[in-house]
Amino acid sequence: MTEATSSALPRTPLQQAMDRLASATIAIAAAALLALVLVQGWQVIARYVLNDSPSWTEPLTLLLLSTTMAMGAAAGVHERRHFAFALLAEALPASVNRVLQAVSQLIIALIGAAAAWWGFMLFVDGLHIPAAGADLPQGASYLPLAIGGALMVLFALHQFIATTRGSGTR
């Protein structure tokens, strides 16, 4: 199904909900990126102008960077902007292409599940360890990985179901 024909189809409530969730995910990633720029800007000013480098900027930067990357990756799965072999898929018959898309979405879901699981394990494991320089637990920087991985699973499984039903999501 091409992008032109699928955009003419009415969006189901589930597809609309996924679109809204992806929009919120992008908004969180953008806000984290903006905050990252502000925190690093303050770090530069404090270090080189005020000669008083704050210790809290590094752990906060790691948390914001992790949030930006994890939410951006999840949104990329929803928008199908992830790594793919498009030339190969376009050269194959439609039925084979659909099977490969379904397999690809399952692989993405498995990768997201692994990221969610290990991100959550690292988050829980680091809750009792204080981060150096900030009033945050060391494990806080892994929570976005767990959430982003779970979102990747959700988006990939939604696309898998749509692909296997033959409706597509785009």
Helices and strands as residue ranges (DSSP letters): H 3-8, H 13-48, H 57-78, H 86-91, H 94-125, G 138-142, H 143-165
